[in-house]
Amino acid sequence: MTDVFTLTLSCPNRAGIVRAVSSHLTAHGGDIVEHQQFDDPRSGRLFMRTRATTEADVEAVAAGFAPVAAAFGMDYAFHPQRPARVLVMVSRSGHCLNDLVFRWRSGSLGGELVGVVSNHEDLRPMAEAAGLPFLHVPVTPATKDEAEARLLAIVDDLDAELVVLARYMQILSDRTCTALRGRAINIHHSFLPGFVGAKPYHQAHDRGVKLVGATAHYVTPDLDEGPIIEQEVVRIDHSYDPEALQEVGRDAEAMALSRAVRWHCQRRVLLDGHRTVVFR
């Protein structure tokens, strides 16, 4: 039986890394079918994504790789080929959830949606129509700690590998952001930090902006400043009123978020400090 897996790694850059990796995979019957790497001159680190097949057990291949990794100081992971389990969090806006559901059902998302969590009931019909469990977790200032503890319990119960904040309009605590480090993605409009607070599209319209966009990034304790995975930009002009800007913005959010989710699920995104390396 042939198994497919993806190896991702980063380490200080030096000669012999690619040879060591390919030699190990070859010695275990591996056949490399896709390989990408990036040498970051700023950090002096090498980033690599290699997809391969093997007749051997993937766990055995991974276990035998430990001496190679130790020799080069690698941070690495072996990922068996299976859909990543994705938990979606929403509030009242359903455009991103609707897009994720469509791409999941069409097989183009790269992951498997396993549930929807919301602090409101508005999107229950959309989630349940898609056959997804809908979990209502209301949040108030007095119950925020309890609500986030329940959220993390849901992540564990559903064995979710990725949490997607698909227009979830609550700020997560530093503790929860840390617990979900590297496996929670947020989406927001591109006007931050210029137009904060209520009605950002009205503010942008008043200033005569010419670009509307969205940013998908990993969640960190620094609000809306996590490592950026993907951005989408649409050029507009004076004829767009605030409602038209919002419509364009919703499209940009859905596109940027779906790409970020797909690339994460395909193990194409590696963290590089406050940045990301994305092997498209």
C-alpha positions in Angstrom: 0.0 0.0 0.0 1.3 3.4 -1.0 1.1 6.2 1.6 1.3 9.9 0.7 2.7 12.4 3.2 4.1 15.9 3.4 7.2 16.9 5.2 7.6 20.5 6.3 10.6 21.9 8.0 12.7 25.0 8.8 16.3 25.2 10.1 19.4 27.4 9.9 20.6 27.3 6.3 23.7 25.4 5.4 25.0 23.0 2.8 23.7 19.4 2.7 20.2 19.9 3.9 18.4 18.9 0.8 20.7 16.0 0.2 20.1 14.7 3.8 16.4 14.9 3.4 16.2 13.3 0.0 18.6 10.5 1.1 16.5 9.7 4.1 13.3 9.5 2.1 14.9 7.4 -0.7 16.3 5.0 1.9 12.8 4.4 3.2 11.3 3.8 -0.3 10.2 7.4 -0.7 9.4 9.0 -4.0 9.4 12.8 -4.0 6.5 14.1 -6.1 6.6 17.8 -5.1 9.3 19.9 -3.6 9.6 23.6 -2.7 12.1 25.5 -0.6 13.0 29.0 0.3 16.3 30.4 1.6 15.5 33.5 3.7 18.5 35.8 3.6 17.0 38.0 6.3 16.8 35.2 8.9 19.4 32.9 7.5 16.8 30.0 7.6 15.8 27.5 5.1 12.1 26.6 4.7 11.0 23.4 2.9 7.9 21.6 1.9 8.2 18.1 0.3 5.4 15.8 -0.6 6.3 12.2 -1.2 4.9 8.6 -1.5 6.3 5.6 0.2 5.6 1.9 0.5 6.8 2.0 4.1 4.9 3.1 7.2 4.9 6.9 7.5 5.3 6.8 11.2 8.5 4.7 10.7 9.8 7.2 8.2 9.1 10.0 10.6 10.7 8.2 13.5 13.9 7.5 11.6 14.2 11.1 10.5 14.9 12.3 14.1 18.8 12.0 13.8 18.7 14.0 10.5 16.6 16.7 12.1 18.9 16.9 15.1 22.0 17.2 13.0 20.6 20.3 11.3 18.6 21.8 14.1 15.3 21.3 12.2 11.8 22.2 13.3 9.8 19.7 11.3 6.6 17.7 11.0 5.4 14.8 8.9 1.8 15.1 7.8 -0.1 12.1 6.5 -2.4 12.8 3.6 -5.9 13.3 5.0 -8.2 16.3 5.2 -7.5 18.7 8.0 -10.4 19.0 10.5 -11.7 22.6 10.5 -13.9 24.4 13.0 -15.5 27.6 11.9 -16.4 30.5 14.2 -19.0 33.1 13.1 -21.2 35.9 14.5 -23.9 37.3 12.3 -22.3 37.8 8.8 -22.6 34.6 6.8 -20.7 35.3 3.5 -17.4 33.7 4.6 -19.2 30.7 6.1 -21.3 30.2 3.0 -18.2 30.3 0.8 -16.3 27.9 3.0 -19.3 25.5 2.9 -19.5 25.6 -0.9 -15.7 25.0 -1.3 -15.9 22.1 1.3 -18.8 20.5 -0.5 -17.1 20.9 -3.9 -13.9 19.4 -2.6 -11.7 22.4 -3.2 -11.2 23.6 0.4 -8.5 21.2 1.3 -10.0 20.5 4.7 -13.1 19.0 6.3 -15.5 21.3 8.1 -16.5 19.6 11.4 -18.7 22.3 13.1 -19.7 25.9 13.5 -19.5 27.9 16.7 -21.2 31.2 17.1 -22.0 33.8 19.8 -25.3 34.3 18.1 -28.1 32.1 16.6 -28.4 33.9 13.3 -26.4 31.4 11.2 -27.8 28.2 12.7 -30.0 27.5 9.7 -27.0 27.9 7.3 -24.8 25.5 9.3 -27.5 22.9 9.9 -28.6 23.0 6.2 -25.0 22.0 5.4 -25.2 19.1 7.9 -22.8 20.8 10.3 -23.3 20.8 14.1 -24.0 24.3 15.3 -22.8 25.2 18.8 -24.2 28.4 20.3 -21.7 29.9 22.8 -22.9 33.3 23.9 -20.3 35.7 25.2 -20.8 38.6 27.7 -18.1 40.5 29.6 -19.1 38.5 32.7 -19.0 35.1 30.9 -16.0 35.6 28.5 -13.6 33.3 30.4 -16.2 30.6 30.7 -17.1 30.9 27.0 -13.5 30.7 25.8 -12.9 27.6 28.1 -15.9 26.0 26.4 -14.5 27.0 23.0 -11.2 25.3 23.7 -13.1 22.2 24.9 -15.1 22.1 21.6 -11.8 22.3 19.7 -10.6 19.3 21.6 -13.8 17.3 21.4 -14.1 17.8 17.6 -10.3 17.1 17.2 -10.1 20.3 15.2 -6.7 21.0 13.7 -7.7 24.5 12.4 -10.0 27.2 13.8 -11.3 29.7 11.3 -12.7 33.0 12.6 -15.0 33.7 9.6 -16.2 37.1 10.7 -16.3 36.2 14.4 -16.8 39.5 16.1 -15.3 38.8 19.5 -11.7 39.5 20.6 -10.1 36.3 21.9 -8.0 36.5 25.1 -4.3 36.3 25.1 -4.6 32.9 26.7 -6.8 31.5 24.0 -4.7 33.0 21.2 -1.6 31.4 22.7 -3.5 28.0 23.0 -4.4 28.2 19.3 -1.0 29.5 18.1 -0.4 28.6 14.5 -3.8 26.9 14.0 -6.3 29.8 14.1 -6.9 32.1 11.1 -8.8 35.4 11.1 -10.2 37.5 8.3 -10.8 41.3 8.3 -11.2 44.2 5.9 -8.1 45.9 4.7 -8.8 49.3 6.2 -7.2 48.5 9.5 -5.6 50.4 11.2 -6.7 53.4 9.2 -10.5 53.1 9.7 -11.3 51.5 13.0 -14.5 51.1 14.9 -18.0 51.2 13.5 -18.9 51.6 9.8 -15.3 51.3 8.3 -16.8 51.3 4.7 -18.6 54.5 5.4 -15.3 56.0 6.7 -13.4 54.8 3.6 -16.1 56.2 1.3 -15.8 59.6 3.0 -12.1 59.5 2.4 -12.4 58.5 -1.3 -10.4 55.2 -1.1 -9.5 53.6 -4.3 -8.7 50.1 -3.1 -10.8 47.7 -1.1 -9.3 44.5 0.3 -9.1 41.8 3.0 -6.3 40.2 5.1 -6.2 36.6 6.3 -3.7 36.1 9.1 -2.9 33.8 12.0 -4.4 34.8 15.3 -2.0 36.2 17.9 -2.4 38.2 21.2 -1.6 41.3 19.1 -5.0 42.2 17.7 -5.1 41.9 13.9 -1.3 41.9 13.7 -0.6 38.2 13.3 1.5 36.7 10.5 -0.2 37.4 7.2 -1.1 34.4 5.0 -3.1 36.0 2.2 -4.5 39.3 1.0 -7.0 40.2 -1.7 -7.4 43.7 -3.3 -10.0 45.1 -5.6 -9.7 48.5 -7.3 -12.8 50.8 -7.0 -13.7 54.3 -7.9 -15.9 57.3 -7.0 -19.1 55.6 -8.2 -19.0 53.1 -5.3 -21.3 54.0 -2.4 -20.7 52.5 1.1 -23.1 49.6 0.3 -21.2 48.8 -2.9 -17.9 48.9 -1.0 -19.3 46.5 1.5 -20.3 44.1 -1.2 -16.8 44.2 -2.8 -15.3 43.8 0.7 -17.4 40.7 1.4 -16.2 39.1 -1.8 -12.5 40.0 -1.0 -12.9 38.5 2.5 -14.3 35.3 1.2 -11.6 34.9 -1.4 -8.7 35.7 0.8 -10.0 33.5 3.6 -10.7 30.4 1.5 -7.2 30.6 0.0 -5.6 30.9 3.4 -7.6 28.0 4.7 -6.7 25.8 1.7 -3.0 26.6 1.8 -2.9 25.9 5.6 -4.7 22.6 5.1 -2.3 21.6 2.3 0.6 22.3 4.7 1.8 25.1 2.4 2.2 27.8 5.1 5.3 27.9 7.4 5.8 30.5 10.1 8.9 32.7 9.8 8.8 34.8 12.9 6.1 37.5 12.4 5.9 36.5 8.7 4.9 33.5 6.7 6.4 31.5 3.9 3.6 30.3 1.6 4.5 27.6 -1.0 1.7 28.1 -3.6 
